[in-house]
Amino acid sequence: MVTFVEVLRTIAIFLLVFSSAFYFRHLEKIRRKGKLSSFEFTVYIIIQIAYGLFAISLLISVFFI
């Protein structure tokens, strides 16, 4: 049962990272054409912070756990 939950968690993380990567690319294209709205800019910043935190947590889990 624990393995099943871990697999579901891994799939969910993969889908979230994959979908946010596509949305991030979409926001990059919009930003090149013109100015982002305040909501789009906020989402753009949040995605960048989330990727940074994900990378830090991944490094911690690989090297310290």
PDB file of N, H, CA, C and O in Angstrom:
ATOM      1  N   MET A   1       0.824  -1.194   0.000  1.00  0.00           N
ATOM      2  CA  MET A   1       0.000   0.000   0.000  1.00  0.00           C
ATOM      3  C   MET A   1       0.869   1.258   0.000  1.00  0.00           C
ATOM      4  O   MET A   1       0.542   2.234  -0.676  1.00  0.00           O
ATOM      5  N   VAL A   2       1.964   1.243   0.748  1.00  0.00           N
ATOM      6  H   VAL A   2       2.230   0.450   1.297  1.00  0.00           H
ATOM      7  CA  VAL A   2       2.849   2.399   0.814  1.00  0.00           C
ATOM      8  C   VAL A   2       3.487   2.640  -0.553  1.00  0.00           C
ATOM      9  O   VAL A   2       3.648   3.786  -0.970  1.00  0.00           O
ATOM     10  N   THR A   3       3.846   1.575  -1.241  1.00  0.00           N
ATOM     11  H   THR A   3       3.716   0.643  -0.901  1.00  0.00           H
ATOM     12  CA  THR A   3       4.438   1.697  -2.573  1.00  0.00           C
ATOM     13  C   THR A   3       3.455   2.326  -3.546  1.00  0.00           C
ATOM     14  O   THR A   3       3.837   3.159  -4.369  1.00  0.00           O
ATOM     15  N   PHE A   4       2.198   1.933  -3.455  1.00  0.00           N
ATOM     16  H   PHE A   4       1.888   1.256  -2.787  1.00  0.00           H
ATOM     17  CA  PHE A   4       1.158   2.490  -4.315  1.00  0.00           C
ATOM     18  C   PHE A   4       1.016   3.990  -4.088  1.00  0.00           C
ATOM     19  O   PHE A   4       0.884   4.751  -5.047  1.00  0.00           O
ATOM     20  N   VAL A   5       1.040   4.418  -2.846  1.00  0.00           N
ATOM     21  H   VAL A   5       1.147   3.800  -2.067  1.00  0.00           H
ATOM     22  CA  VAL A   5       0.925   5.843  -2.524  1.00  0.00           C
ATOM     23  C   VAL A   5       2.146   6.600  -3.037  1.00  0.00           C
ATOM     24  O   VAL A   5       2.014   7.713  -3.547  1.00  0.00           O
ATOM     25  N   GLU A   6       3.317   6.015  -2.910  1.00  0.00           N
ATOM     26  H   GLU A   6       3.424   5.111  -2.497  1.00  0.00           H
ATOM     27  CA  GLU A   6       4.526   6.664  -3.416  1.00  0.00           C
ATOM     28  C   GLU A   6       4.488   6.800  -4.939  1.00  0.00           C
ATOM     29  O   GLU A   6       4.930   7.814  -5.480  1.00  0.00           O
ATOM     30  N   VAL A   7       3.968   5.798  -5.626  1.00  0.00           N
ATOM     31  H   VAL A   7       3.609   4.975  -5.186  1.00  0.00           H
ATOM     32  CA  VAL A   7       3.847   5.863  -7.078  1.00  0.00           C
ATOM     33  C   VAL A   7       2.859   6.956  -7.474  1.00  0.00           C
ATOM     34  O   VAL A   7       3.120   7.724  -8.399  1.00  0.00           O
ATOM     35  N   LEU A   8       1.733   7.028  -6.780  1.00  0.00           N
ATOM     36  H   LEU A   8       1.521   6.404  -6.028  1.00  0.00           H
ATOM     37  CA  LEU A   8       0.759   8.085  -7.064  1.00  0.00           C
ATOM     38  C   LEU A   8       1.355   9.470  -6.818  1.00  0.00           C
ATOM     39  O   LEU A   8       1.119  10.395  -7.594  1.00  0.00           O
ATOM     40  N   ARG A   9       2.112   9.611  -5.760  1.00  0.00           N
ATOM     41  H   ARG A   9       2.304   8.860  -5.129  1.00  0.00           H
ATOM     42  CA  ARG A   9       2.758  10.891  -5.439  1.00  0.00           C
ATOM     43  C   ARG A   9       3.766  11.265  -6.523  1.00  0.00           C
ATOM     44  O   ARG A   9       3.840  12.426  -6.926  1.00  0.00           O
ATOM     45  N   THR A  10       4.531  10.303  -6.991  1.00  0.00           N
ATOM     46  H   THR A  10       4.471   9.360  -6.664  1.00  0.00           H
ATOM     47  CA  THR A  10       5.507  10.545  -8.040  1.00  0.00           C
ATOM     48  C   THR A  10       4.828  10.954  -9.345  1.00  0.00           C
ATOM     49  O   THR A  10       5.296  11.862 -10.031  1.00  0.00           O
ATOM     50  N   ILE A  11       3.744  10.298  -9.683  1.00  0.00           N
ATOM     51  H   ILE A  11       3.364   9.560  -9.126  1.00  0.00           H
ATOM     52  CA  ILE A  11       2.998  10.645 -10.895  1.00  0.00           C
ATOM     53  C   ILE A  11       2.428  12.050 -10.771  1.00  0.00           C
ATOM     54  O   ILE A  11       2.472  12.821 -11.730  1.00  0.00           O
ATOM     55  N   ALA A  12       1.898  12.391  -9.608  1.00  0.00           N
ATOM     56  H   ALA A  12       1.863  11.765  -8.829  1.00  0.00           H
ATOM     57  CA  ALA A  12       1.334  13.722  -9.401  1.00  0.00           C
ATOM     58  C   ALA A  12       2.404  14.805  -9.512  1.00  0.00           C
ATOM     59  O   ALA A  12       2.178  15.850 -10.123  1.00  0.00           O
ATOM     60  N   ILE A  13       3.559  14.552  -8.925  1.00  0.00           N
ATOM     61  H   ILE A  13       3.743  13.704  -8.429  1.00  0.00           H
ATOM     62  CA  ILE A  13       4.652  15.529  -9.018  1.00  0.00           C
ATOM     63  C   ILE A  13       5.089  15.691 -10.467  1.00  0.00           C
ATOM     64  O   ILE A  13       5.307  16.813 -10.924  1.00  0.00           O
ATOM     65  N   PHE A  14       5.219  14.595 -11.189  1.00  0.00           N
ATOM     66  H   PHE A  14       5.042  13.684 -10.818  1.00  0.00           H
ATOM     67  CA  PHE A  14       5.609  14.660 -12.594  1.00  0.00           C
ATOM     68  C   PHE A  14       4.602  15.477 -13.399  1.00  0.00           C
ATOM     69  O   PHE A  14       4.993  16.333 -14.193  1.00  0.00           O
ATOM     70  N   LEU A  15       3.313  15.219 -13.200  1.00  0.00           N
ATOM     71  H   LEU A  15       2.996  14.523 -12.556  1.00  0.00           H
ATOM     72  CA  LEU A  15       2.291  15.950 -13.944  1.00  0.00           C
ATOM     73  C   LEU A  15       2.299  17.436 -13.601  1.00  0.00           C
ATOM     74  O   LEU A  15       2.127  18.274 -14.486  1.00  0.00           O
ATOM     75  N   LEU A  16       2.496  17.770 -12.337  1.00  0.00           N
ATOM     76  H   LEU A  16       2.636  17.089 -11.618  1.00  0.00           H
ATOM     77  CA  LEU A  16       2.548  19.176 -11.948  1.00  0.00           C
ATOM     78  C   LEU A  16       3.752  19.884 -12.549  1.00  0.00           C
ATOM     79  O   LEU A  16       3.628  21.006 -13.041  1.00  0.00           O
ATOM     80  N   VAL A  17       4.900  19.252 -12.516  1.00  0.00           N
ATOM     81  H   VAL A  17       5.001  18.340 -12.117  1.00  0.00           H
ATOM     82  CA  VAL A  17       6.108  19.857 -13.087  1.00  0.00           C
ATOM     83  C   VAL A  17       5.957  19.988 -14.600  1.00  0.00           C
ATOM     84  O   VAL A  17       6.310  21.020 -15.171  1.00  0.00           O
ATOM     85  N   PHE A  18       5.442  18.962 -15.243  1.00  0.00           N
ATOM     86  H   PHE A  18       5.155  18.124 -14.780  1.00  0.00           H
ATOM     87  CA  PHE A  18       5.278  18.961 -16.695  1.00  0.00           C
ATOM     88  C   PHE A  18       4.297  20.048 -17.139  1.00  0.00           C
ATOM     89  O   PHE A  18       4.583  20.798 -18.072  1.00  0.00           O
ATOM     90  N   SER A  19       3.150  20.135 -16.476  1.00  0.00           N
ATOM     91  H   SER A  19       2.918  19.526 -15.718  1.00  0.00           H
ATOM     92  CA  SER A  19       2.152  21.127 -16.868  1.00  0.00           C
ATOM     93  C   SER A  19       2.622  22.551 -16.559  1.00  0.00           C
ATOM     94  O   SER A  19       2.365  23.470 -17.337  1.00  0.00           O
ATOM     95  N   SER A  20       3.303  22.736 -15.436  1.00  0.00           N
ATOM     96  H   SER A  20       3.512  21.989 -14.804  1.00  0.00           H
ATOM     97  CA  SER A  20       3.798  24.081 -15.127  1.00  0.00           C
ATOM     98  C   SER A  20       4.901  24.495 -16.090  1.00  0.00           C
ATOM     99  O   SER A  20       5.054  25.684 -16.366  1.00  0.00           O
ATOM    100  N   ALA A  21       5.670  23.546 -16.606  1.00  0.00           N
ATOM    101  H   ALA A  21       5.545  22.579 -16.382  1.00  0.00           H
ATOM    102  CA  ALA A  21       6.700  23.875 -17.590  1.00  0.00           C
ATOM    103  C   ALA A  21       6.065  24.408 -18.876  1.00  0.00           C
ATOM    104  O   ALA A  21       6.554  25.376 -19.458  1.00  0.00           O
ATOM    105  N   PHE A  22       4.989  23.781 -19.309  1.00  0.00           N
ATOM    106  H   PHE A  22       4.592  22.994 -18.835  1.00  0.00           H
ATOM    107  CA  PHE A  22       4.310  24.270 -20.506  1.00  0.00           C
ATOM    108  C   PHE A  22       3.679  25.638 -20.267  1.00  0.00           C
ATOM    109  O   PHE A  22       3.737  26.505 -21.139  1.00  0.00           O
ATOM    110  N   TYR A  23       3.079  25.841 -19.100  1.00  0.00           N
ATOM    111  H   TYR A  23       3.032  25.137 -18.391  1.00  0.00           H
ATOM    112  CA  TYR A  23       2.480  27.140 -18.803  1.00  0.00           C
ATOM    113  C   TYR A  23       3.561  28.204 -18.677  1.00  0.00           C
ATOM    114  O   TYR A  23       3.354  29.347 -19.085  1.00  0.00           O
ATOM    115  N   PHE A  24       4.706  27.844 -18.118  1.00  0.00           N
ATOM    116  H   PHE A  24       4.874  26.916 -17.786  1.00  0.00           H
ATOM    117  CA  PHE A  24       5.823  28.774 -18.008  1.00  0.00           C
ATOM    118  C   PHE A  24       6.292  29.194 -19.396  1.00  0.00           C
ATOM    119  O   PHE A  24       6.559  30.374 -19.623  1.00  0.00           O
ATOM    120  N   ARG A  25       6.395  28.252 -20.324  1.00  0.00           N
ATOM    121  H   ARG A  25       6.178  27.293 -20.140  1.00  0.00           H
ATOM    122  CA  ARG A  25       6.771  28.580 -21.706  1.00  0.00           C
ATOM    123  C   ARG A  25       5.745  29.504 -22.343  1.00  0.00           C
ATOM    124  O   ARG A  25       6.105  30.425 -23.077  1.00  0.00           O
ATOM    125  N   HIS A  26       4.463  29.262 -22.064  1.00  0.00           N
ATOM    126  H   HIS A  26       4.170  28.515 -21.467  1.00  0.00           H
ATOM    127  CA  HIS A  26       3.400  30.111 -22.582  1.00  0.00           C
ATOM    128  C   HIS A  26       3.549  31.537 -22.046  1.00  0.00           C
ATOM    129  O   HIS A  26       3.399  32.502 -22.795  1.00  0.00           O
ATOM    130  N   LEU A  27       3.841  31.665 -20.767  1.00  0.00           N
ATOM    131  H   LEU A  27       3.963  30.881 -20.159  1.00  0.00           H
ATOM    132  CA  LEU A  27       4.022  32.988 -20.180  1.00  0.00           C
ATOM    133  C   LEU A  27       5.260  33.680 -20.743  1.00  0.00           C
ATOM    134  O   LEU A  27       5.262  34.898 -20.918  1.00  0.00           O
ATOM    135  N   GLU A  28       6.306  32.916 -21.024  1.00  0.00           N
ATOM    136  H   GLU A  28       6.304  31.926 -20.882  1.00  0.00           H
ATOM    137  CA  GLU A  28       7.506  33.493 -21.645  1.00  0.00           C
ATOM    138  C   GLU A  28       7.172  34.077 -23.018  1.00  0.00           C
ATOM    139  O   GLU A  28       7.639  35.164 -23.357  1.00  0.00           O
ATOM    140  N   LYS A  29       6.374  33.368 -23.803  1.00  0.00           N
ATOM    141  H   LYS A  29       5.995  32.484 -23.527  1.00  0.00           H
ATOM    142  CA  LYS A  29       5.987  33.869 -25.124  1.00  0.00           C
ATOM    143  C   LYS A  29       5.161  35.142 -25.009  1.00  0.00           C
ATOM    144  O   LYS A  29       5.364  36.087 -25.771  1.00  0.00           O
ATOM    145  N   ILE A  30       4.238  35.172 -24.066  1.00  0.00           N
ATOM    146  H   ILE A  30       4.073  34.404 -23.446  1.00  0.00           H
ATOM    147  CA  ILE A  30       3.414  36.358 -23.861  1.00  0.00           C
ATOM    148  C   ILE A  30       4.286  37.530 -23.408  1.00  0.00           C
ATOM    149  O   ILE A  30       4.086  38.663 -23.844  1.00  0.00           O
ATOM    150  N   ARG A  31       5.240  37.255 -22.544  1.00  0.00           N
ATOM    151  H   ARG A  31       5.403  36.335 -22.190  1.00  0.00           H
ATOM    152  CA  ARG A  31       6.105  38.309 -22.012  1.00  0.00           C
ATOM    153  C   ARG A  31       6.966  38.916 -23.117  1.00  0.00           C
ATOM    154  O   ARG A  31       7.237  40.117 -23.098  1.00  0.00           O
ATOM    155  N   ARG A  32       7.395  38.103 -24.074  1.00  0.00           N
ATOM    156  H   ARG A  32       7.174  37.128 -24.089  1.00  0.00           H
ATOM    157  CA  ARG A  32       8.195  38.627 -25.191  1.00  0.00           C
ATOM    158  C   ARG A  32       7.368  39.521 -26.101  1.00  0.00           C
ATOM    159  O   ARG A  32       7.877  40.504 -26.641  1.00  0.00           O
ATOM    160  N   LYS A  33       6.082  39.182 -26.276  1.00  0.00           N
ATOM    161  H   LYS A  33       5.669  38.384 -25.837  1.00  0.00           H
ATOM    162  CA  LYS A  33       5.216  39.973 -27.156  1.00  0.00           C
ATOM    163  C   LYS A  33       4.782  41.285 -26.505  1.00  0.00           C
ATOM    164  O   LYS A  33       4.682  42.316 -27.171  1.00  0.00           O
ATOM    165  N   GLY A  34       4.532  41.237 -25.236  1.00  0.00           N
ATOM    166  H   GLY A  34       4.613  40.400 -24.695  1.00  0.00           H
ATOM    167  CA  GLY A  34       4.041  42.427 -24.546  1.00  0.00           C
ATOM    168  C   GLY A  34       4.150  42.259 -23.050  1.00  0.00           C
ATOM    169  O   GLY A  34       4.833  41.363 -22.555  1.00  0.00           O
ATOM    170  N   LYS A  35       3.473  43.126 -22.345  1.00  0.00           N
ATOM    171  H   LYS A  35       2.918  43.854 -22.747  1.00  0.00           H
ATOM    172  CA  LYS A  35       3.540  43.104 -20.894  1.00  0.00           C
ATOM    173  C   LYS A  35       2.541  42.090 -20.329  1.00  0.00           C
ATOM    174  O   LYS A  35       1.426  41.948 -20.832  1.00  0.00           O
ATOM    175  N   LEU A  36       2.966  41.388 -19.273  1.00  0.00           N
ATOM    176  H   LEU A  36       3.872  41.503 -18.865  1.00  0.00           H
ATOM    177  CA  LEU A  36       2.078  40.445 -18.601  1.00  0.00           C
ATOM    178  C   LEU A  36       1.115  41.205 -17.698  1.00  0.00           C
ATOM    179  O   LEU A  36       1.442  42.266 -17.168  1.00  0.00           O
ATOM    180  N   SER A  37      -0.092  40.634 -17.530  1.00  0.00           N
ATOM    181  H   SER A  37      -0.359  39.771 -17.961  1.00  0.00           H
ATOM    182  CA  SER A  37      -1.009  41.211 -16.556  1.00  0.00           C
ATOM    183  C   SER A  37      -0.471  40.924 -15.160  1.00  0.00           C
ATOM    184  O   SER A  37       0.459  40.133 -15.001  1.00  0.00           O
ATOM    185  N   SER A  38      -1.043  41.554 -14.165  1.00  0.00           N
ATOM    186  H   SER A  38      -1.798  42.197 -14.294  1.00  0.00           H
ATOM    187  CA  SER A  38      -0.538  41.358 -12.796  1.00  0.00           C
ATOM    188  C   SER A  38      -0.709  39.907 -12.350  1.00  0.00           C
ATOM    189  O   SER A  38       0.163  39.367 -11.670  1.00  0.00           O
ATOM    190  N   PHE A  39      -1.822  39.267 -12.724  1.00  0.00           N
ATOM    191  H   PHE A  39      -2.530  39.706 -13.277  1.00  0.00           H
ATOM    192  CA  PHE A  39      -2.031  37.868 -12.368  1.00  0.00           C
ATOM    193  C   PHE A  39      -1.010  36.972 -13.067  1.00  0.00           C
ATOM    194  O   PHE A  39      -0.428  36.085 -12.444  1.00  0.00           O
ATOM    195  N   GLU A  40      -0.796  37.205 -14.362  1.00  0.00           N
ATOM    196  H   GLU A  40      -1.269  37.926 -14.869  1.00  0.00           H
ATOM    197  CA  GLU A  40       0.168  36.391 -15.102  1.00  0.00           C
ATOM    198  C   GLU A  40       1.583  36.571 -14.550  1.00  0.00           C
ATOM    199  O   GLU A  40       2.339  35.605 -14.451  1.00  0.00           O
ATOM    200  N   PHE A  41       1.936  37.794 -14.194  1.00  0.00           N
ATOM    201  H   PHE A  41       1.322  38.579 -14.275  1.00  0.00           H
ATOM    202  CA  PHE A  41       3.258  38.040 -13.622  1.00  0.00           C
ATOM    203  C   PHE A  41       3.407  37.332 -12.283  1.00  0.00           C
ATOM    204  O   PHE A  41       4.469  36.782 -11.990  1.00  0.00           O
ATOM    205  N   THR A  42       2.356  37.338 -11.464  1.00  0.00           N
ATOM    206  H   THR A  42       1.494  37.785 -11.701  1.00  0.00           H
ATOM    207  CA  THR A  42       2.392  36.642 -10.175  1.00  0.00           C
ATOM    208  C   THR A  42       2.571  35.146 -10.371  1.00  0.00           C
ATOM    209  O   THR A  42       3.375  34.526  -9.675  1.00  0.00           O
ATOM    210  N   VAL A  43       1.840  34.560 -11.302  1.00  0.00           N
ATOM    211  H   VAL A  43       1.187  35.064 -11.868  1.00  0.00           H
ATOM    212  CA  VAL A  43       1.971  33.129 -11.590  1.00  0.00           C
ATOM    213  C   VAL A  43       3.370  32.825 -12.122  1.00  0.00           C
ATOM    214  O   VAL A  43       3.956  31.800 -11.773  1.00  0.00           O
ATOM    215  N   TYR A  44       3.904  33.703 -12.958  1.00  0.00           N
ATOM    216  H   TYR A  44       3.427  34.536 -13.241  1.00  0.00           H
ATOM    217  CA  TYR A  44       5.251  33.554 -13.508  1.00  0.00           C
ATOM    218  C   TYR A  44       6.285  33.488 -12.386  1.00  0.00           C
ATOM    219  O   TYR A  44       7.160  32.622 -12.400  1.00  0.00           O
ATOM    220  N   ILE A  45       6.190  34.387 -11.428  1.00  0.00           N
ATOM    221  H   ILE A  45       5.480  35.091 -11.417  1.00  0.00           H
ATOM    222  CA  ILE A  45       7.118  34.410 -10.290  1.00  0.00           C
ATOM    223  C   ILE A  45       6.928  33.185  -9.403  1.00  0.00           C
ATOM    224  O   ILE A  45       7.909  32.585  -8.965  1.00  0.00           O
ATOM    225  N   ILE A  46       5.683  32.808  -9.134  1.00  0.00           N
ATOM    226  H   ILE A  46       4.886  33.295  -9.491  1.00  0.00           H
ATOM    227  CA  ILE A  46       5.406  31.651  -8.279  1.00  0.00           C
ATOM    228  C   ILE A  46       5.957  30.376  -8.897  1.00  0.00           C
ATOM    229  O   ILE A  46       6.495  29.532  -8.179  1.00  0.00           O
ATOM    230  N   ILE A  47       5.837  30.214 -10.212  1.00  0.00           N
ATOM    231  H   ILE A  47       5.400  30.900 -10.795  1.00  0.00           H
ATOM    232  CA  ILE A  47       6.372  29.028 -10.875  1.00  0.00           C
ATOM    233  C   ILE A  47       7.892  28.990 -10.749  1.00  0.00           C
ATOM    234  O   ILE A  47       8.465  27.928 -10.507  1.00  0.00           O
ATOM    235  N   GLN A  48       8.552  30.143 -10.911  1.00  0.00           N
ATOM    236  H   GLN A  48       8.086  31.006 -11.107  1.00  0.00           H
ATOM    237  CA  GLN A  48      10.006  30.179 -10.759  1.00  0.00           C
ATOM    238  C   GLN A  48      10.425  29.819  -9.336  1.00  0.00           C
ATOM    239  O   GLN A  48      11.384  29.071  -9.149  1.00  0.00           O
ATOM    240  N   ILE A  49       9.729  30.335  -8.340  1.00  0.00           N
ATOM    241  H   ILE A  49       8.949  30.943  -8.492  1.00  0.00           H
ATOM    242  CA  ILE A  49      10.035  30.013  -6.943  1.00  0.00           C
ATOM    243  C   ILE A  49       9.795  28.528  -6.682  1.00  0.00           C
ATOM    244  O   ILE A  49      10.590  27.880  -6.002  1.00  0.00           O
ATOM    245  N   ALA A  50       8.701  27.991  -7.219  1.00  0.00           N
ATOM    246  H   ALA A  50       8.055  28.518  -7.772  1.00  0.00           H
ATOM    247  CA  ALA A  50       8.381  26.573  -7.020  1.00  0.00           C
ATOM    248  C   ALA A  50       9.445  25.674  -7.619  1.00  0.00           C
ATOM    249  O   ALA A  50       9.816  24.670  -7.012  1.00  0.00           O
ATOM    250  N   TYR A  51       9.946  26.021  -8.811  1.00  0.00           N
ATOM    251  H   TYR A  51       9.644  26.837  -9.304  1.00  0.00           H
ATOM    252  CA  TYR A  51      11.021  25.229  -9.409  1.00  0.00           C
ATOM    253  C   TYR A  51      12.278  25.284  -8.550  1.00  0.00           C
ATOM    254  O   TYR A  51      12.958  24.273  -8.377  1.00  0.00           O
ATOM    255  N   GLY A  52      12.585  26.444  -8.019  1.00  0.00           N
ATOM    256  H   GLY A  52      12.033  27.266  -8.160  1.00  0.00           H
ATOM    257  CA  GLY A  52      13.757  26.572  -7.139  1.00  0.00           C
ATOM    258  C   GLY A  52      13.613  25.734  -5.887  1.00  0.00           C
ATOM    259  O   GLY A  52      14.548  25.034  -5.499  1.00  0.00           O
ATOM    260  N   LEU A  53      12.449  25.795  -5.246  1.00  0.00           N
ATOM    261  H   LEU A  53      11.689  26.364  -5.561  1.00  0.00           H
ATOM    262  CA  LEU A  53      12.215  25.005  -4.036  1.00  0.00           C
ATOM    263  C   LEU A  53      12.221  23.510  -4.343  1.00  0.00           C
ATOM    264  O   LEU A  53      12.713  22.714  -3.544  1.00  0.00           O
ATOM    265  N   PHE A  54      11.679  23.130  -5.490  1.00  0.00           N
ATOM    266  H   PHE A  54      11.279  23.777  -6.139  1.00  0.00           H
ATOM    267  CA  PHE A  54      11.688  21.725  -5.885  1.00  0.00           C
ATOM    268  C   PHE A  54      13.118  21.235  -6.089  1.00  0.00           C
ATOM    269  O   PHE A  54      13.466  20.129  -5.675  1.00  0.00           O
ATOM    270  N   ALA A  55      13.941  22.057  -6.725  1.00  0.00           N
ATOM    271  H   ALA A  55      13.659  22.955  -7.061  1.00  0.00           H
ATOM    272  CA  ALA A  55      15.337  21.675  -6.946  1.00  0.00           C
ATOM    273  C   ALA A  55      16.090  21.556  -5.617  1.00  0.00           C
ATOM    274  O   ALA A  55      16.875  20.626  -5.432  1.00  0.00           O
ATOM    275  N   ILE A  56      15.857  22.481  -4.704  1.00  0.00           N
ATOM    276  H   ILE A  56      15.220  23.236  -4.854  1.00  0.00           H
ATOM    277  CA  ILE A  56      16.512  22.428  -3.393  1.00  0.00           C
ATOM    278  C   ILE A  56      16.082  21.181  -2.634  1.00  0.00           C
ATOM    279  O   ILE A  56      16.917  20.491  -2.050  1.00  0.00           O
ATOM    280  N   SER A  57      14.777  20.886  -2.639  1.00  0.00           N
ATOM    281  H   SER A  57      14.099  21.447  -3.114  1.00  0.00           H
ATOM    282  CA  SER A  57      14.298  19.699  -1.922  1.00  0.00           C
ATOM    283  C   SER A  57      14.838  18.417  -2.550  1.00  0.00           C
ATOM    284  O   SER A  57      15.133  17.451  -1.845  1.00  0.00           O
ATOM    285  N   LEU A  58      14.965  18.410  -3.861  1.00  0.00           N
ATOM    286  H   LEU A  58      14.725  19.195  -4.433  1.00  0.00           H
ATOM    287  CA  LEU A  58      15.525  17.243  -4.527  1.00  0.00           C
ATOM    288  C   LEU A  58      16.988  17.049  -4.151  1.00  0.00           C
ATOM    289  O   LEU A  58      17.415  15.924  -3.891  1.00  0.00           O
ATOM    290  N   LEU A  59      17.752  18.122  -4.121  1.00  0.00           N
ATOM    291  H   LEU A  59      17.405  19.036  -4.333  1.00  0.00           H
ATOM    292  CA  LEU A  59      19.163  18.032  -3.718  1.00  0.00           C
ATOM    293  C   LEU A  59      19.304  17.585  -2.275  1.00  0.00           C
ATOM    294  O   LEU A  59      20.187  16.787  -1.959  1.00  0.00           O
ATOM    295  N   ILE A  60      18.449  18.084  -1.397  1.00  0.00           N
ATOM    296  H   ILE A  60      17.732  18.732  -1.654  1.00  0.00           H
ATOM    297  CA  ILE A  60      18.504  17.680   0.005  1.00  0.00           C
ATOM    298  C   ILE A  60      18.178  16.195   0.131  1.00  0.00           C
ATOM    299  O   ILE A  60      18.842  15.472   0.874  1.00  0.00           O
ATOM    300  N   SER A  61      17.158  15.739  -0.592  1.00  0.00           N
ATOM    301  H   SER A  61      16.618  16.326  -1.195  1.00  0.00           H
ATOM    302  CA  SER A  61      16.786  14.318  -0.472  1.00  0.00           C
ATOM    303  C   SER A  61      17.845  13.405  -1.076  1.00  0.00           C
ATOM    304  O   SER A  61      18.003  12.270  -0.625  1.00  0.00           O
ATOM    305  N   VAL A  62      18.562  13.865  -2.073  1.00  0.00           N
ATOM    306  H   VAL A  62      18.434  14.787  -2.440  1.00  0.00           H
ATOM    307  CA  VAL A  62      19.590  13.025  -2.692  1.00  0.00           C
ATOM    308  C   VAL A  62      20.846  12.966  -1.825  1.00  0.00           C
ATOM    309  O   VAL A  62      21.410  11.889  -1.632  1.00  0.00           O
ATOM    310  N   PHE A  63      21.290  14.101  -1.303  1.00  0.00           N
ATOM    311  H   PHE A  63      20.832  14.976  -1.460  1.00  0.00           H
ATOM    312  CA  PHE A  63      22.575  14.157  -0.621  1.00  0.00           C
ATOM    313  C   PHE A  63      22.515  13.991   0.898  1.00  0.00           C
ATOM    314  O   PHE A  63      23.520  13.623   1.506  1.00  0.00           O
ATOM    315  N   PHE A  64      21.373  14.249   1.523  1.00  0.00           N
ATOM    316  H   PHE A  64      20.557  14.547   1.029  1.00  0.00           H
ATOM    317  CA  PHE A  64      21.338  14.220   2.990  1.00  0.00           C
ATOM    318  C   PHE A  64      20.397  13.183   3.569  1.00  0.00           C
ATOM    319  O   PHE A  64      20.402  12.982   4.783  1.00  0.00           O
ATOM    320  N   ILE A  65      19.600  12.524   2.767  1.00  0.00           N
ATOM    321  H   ILE A  65      19.597  12.688   1.780  1.00  0.00           H
ATOM    322  CA  ILE A  65      18.687  11.514   3.326  1.00  0.00           C
ATOM    323  C   ILE A  65      19.063  10.149   2.819  1.00  0.00           C
ATOM    324  O   ILE A  65      18.418   9.161   3.171  1.00  0.00           O
TER     325      ILE A  65
END
